[in-house]
Amino acid sequence: MGTDISGYLEHRAPQDGREPIWYASYDLGSLGVDRDYDAFGCLFGVRNYANFRPLAAARGLPADTSAAVSARLAQLIEWYGENGFHSITWITWAEVKAVDWDEPAEKPDRRLHEFRRTPEGLGLTGKSGVSPAFAKAVGLRPGEVREWPEGTEWLIGDTLYRSVIIRRRDAVSGTGQWQPVWDAMKGLAAQHGDDNVRLVVWFDD
């Protein structure tokens, strides 16, 4: 069973001369974000196979969240119960702007990166846990898990297995599916300020 993300972009603005409150601006689904475990781990500590220091993990639901987000979560609880979602958290645009996207993960990816030789050189074909062919070749017992030093590699048949530490920009590409989210947050921040724009997310399995 996989893990998917849901959420909203919110902005904070004054209301009829009273204290500012948060409003829902965009449903995250409308911005095209799909299942992406490297990004989930890098940003929020969910499915963190790549071993990042998460930017905003397990902060919970903001006490002042928008009415739309509160209503959506209440609906999910009504439909699926308290276990219908998990790992709710949030991050502001000010925090996203401050990210060092060249920061590496703290340890090598728990999934070995698999490459195949092509006329243009080595091509990444996937990331996975231990395959049966790999386990047999290196003598792993059933269920055994090891942490391999960065750069360790094995050529088994026509597949090259390599232990890799990835950077934040590898997990959340500047031109990938998260770019529309950052663009929308940047646009809202131009109107309301960096600290007055945030992304609230939760996950379901």
C-alpha positions in Angstrom: 0.0 0.0 0.0 1.4 3.4 -0.9 1.2 6.8 0.7 -0.4 9.9 -0.8 -0.4 13.6 0.1 -3.2 16.0 0.4 -3.4 19.6 1.7 -4.0 23.3 1.1 -2.0 26.5 0.5 -3.2 29.1 3.0 -2.7 32.8 3.3 -3.2 35.2 6.3 -5.0 38.5 5.8 -7.0 41.0 7.8 -10.8 40.6 8.1 -12.9 43.8 8.4 -10.3 45.6 10.5 -10.0 42.7 13.0 -7.0 40.4 13.6 -5.8 38.6 10.5 -7.0 35.1 9.9 -6.0 32.3 7.6 -7.8 31.5 4.4 -7.5 28.5 2.1 -6.0 29.6 -1.3 -5.3 26.4 -3.3 -6.1 22.7 -2.9 -2.8 20.9 -3.3 -4.3 18.4 -5.7 -5.2 21.2 -8.1 -1.4 22.0 -8.4 -0.6 18.5 -9.7 1.4 17.1 -6.8 1.5 13.3 -6.9 3.1 10.5 -4.9 6.8 11.3 -4.5 8.6 9.6 -1.6 11.9 11.5 -1.9 10.0 14.8 -1.7 7.8 13.6 1.1 10.9 12.6 3.1 12.9 15.7 2.4 10.1 18.1 3.2 8.0 16.3 5.8 9.8 13.2 7.1 7.2 10.8 5.6 8.5 7.7 3.7 12.0 9.2 4.3 14.0 6.4 2.7 16.6 8.9 1.5 17.4 9.8 5.1 17.0 13.6 5.0 16.8 15.9 7.9 13.1 16.8 7.4 12.3 20.4 7.0 8.9 20.3 8.7 8.0 17.0 10.2 5.1 16.2 12.5 4.1 19.8 13.5 0.5 18.9 13.7 -2.5 21.0 12.6 -2.0 24.8 13.2 -4.4 26.0 15.9 -5.4 28.9 13.6 -5.9 26.9 10.4 -8.4 28.1 7.8 -12.1 27.2 8.0 -11.8 25.2 4.7 -8.9 23.0 6.0 -10.8 22.4 9.3 -13.9 21.4 7.4 -12.0 19.1 5.1 -10.3 17.3 8.0 -13.6 17.0 9.9 -15.2 15.4 6.8 -12.3 12.9 6.5 -12.7 12.0 10.2 -16.5 11.5 9.6 -15.8 9.2 6.6 -12.8 7.3 7.8 -12.3 7.9 11.5 -9.2 9.3 13.2 -7.0 6.9 11.3 -8.1 8.2 7.9 -5.0 10.4 7.7 -1.7 10.9 9.5 1.5 13.0 9.8 -0.3 16.4 9.5 2.2 19.3 9.3 2.9 22.7 7.7 5.6 24.9 6.3 5.7 28.6 5.6 6.9 30.2 2.4 9.6 32.0 4.5 11.0 28.6 5.5 10.9 27.3 1.9 12.8 30.4 0.7 15.5 29.7 3.3 16.1 26.1 2.2 19.6 25.1 1.1 18.7 22.9 -1.8 22.3 21.7 -2.1 22.1 20.2 1.5 22.8 16.4 1.3 20.8 13.8 3.2 22.3 12.7 6.5 23.0 9.2 5.4 22.9 7.1 2.1 19.6 6.3 0.7 18.2 3.1 2.2 17.3 2.1 -1.4 20.2 1.1 -3.7 20.2 3.0 -6.9 20.1 0.7 -10.0 21.8 1.6 -13.3 21.9 0.0 -16.7 24.5 0.6 -19.4 23.3 2.4 -22.4 25.1 3.8 -25.5 25.1 7.2 -23.7 26.5 5.7 -20.5 25.0 4.6 -17.2 21.2 5.3 -16.9 19.3 5.2 -13.7 16.5 2.7 -13.9 15.2 2.8 -10.4 15.7 2.7 -6.6 14.7 -0.3 -4.6 15.3 -2.3 -1.5 17.4 -5.4 -1.8 16.4 -7.4 -4.9 16.7 -11.2 -4.8 19.6 -11.1 -7.3 21.5 -8.6 -5.2 20.9 -10.4 -1.9 22.1 -13.7 -3.4 25.2 -12.1 -5.0 26.4 -10.4 -1.8 25.3 -13.1 0.7 22.5 -11.3 2.6 20.2 -13.5 4.7 16.4 -13.3 4.2 15.2 -10.1 5.8 18.7 -8.8 6.6 19.2 -5.1 6.1 22.6 -3.4 5.9 23.7 0.2 5.6 26.3 0.5 2.8 28.9 3.4 2.7 28.3 6.0 0.0 29.7 5.1 -3.3 29.8 1.3 -2.6 28.7 -0.4 -5.8 28.3 -3.8 -7.3 27.9 -4.9 -11.0 25.6 -7.9 -11.0 24.7 -9.1 -14.5 23.9 -6.0 -16.5 22.7 -4.0 -13.5 25.0 -1.7 -11.4 23.8 -1.2 -7.8 25.2 1.8 -6.0 24.8 3.4 -2.5 24.1 7.1 -3.0 23.5 10.2 -0.8 21.2 12.5 -2.6 20.7 16.3 -2.1 17.5 18.2 -1.5 17.4 19.4 -5.1 17.5 15.8 -6.2 14.4 15.1 -4.1 12.5 18.3 -4.9 13.5 19.4 -8.3 13.3 23.1 -9.2 11.5 22.2 -12.4 9.5 19.2 -11.2 6.0 18.8 -9.9 6.6 21.0 -6.8 7.4 24.0 -8.9 3.7 25.0 -9.3 3.4 24.9 -5.5 6.4 27.2 -5.0 5.1 29.5 -7.7 1.7 29.8 -6.1 3.2 30.4 -2.7 5.6 33.0 -4.1 2.7 34.8 -5.7 0.6 34.8 -2.5 3.7 36.0 -0.5 4.0 39.0 -2.9 0.6 40.1 -1.7 0.6 39.0 2.0 4.2 38.5 3.1 6.4 35.4 3.4 5.3 34.5 6.9 1.7 34.8 6.0 1.7 32.0 3.4 1.9 28.3 4.4 1.3 24.8 3.1 -0.7 22.5 5.3 -0.4 18.8 4.4 -1.5 15.4 5.6 -1.0 11.8 4.3 -3.0 8.7 3.8 -2.0 5.0 3.2 
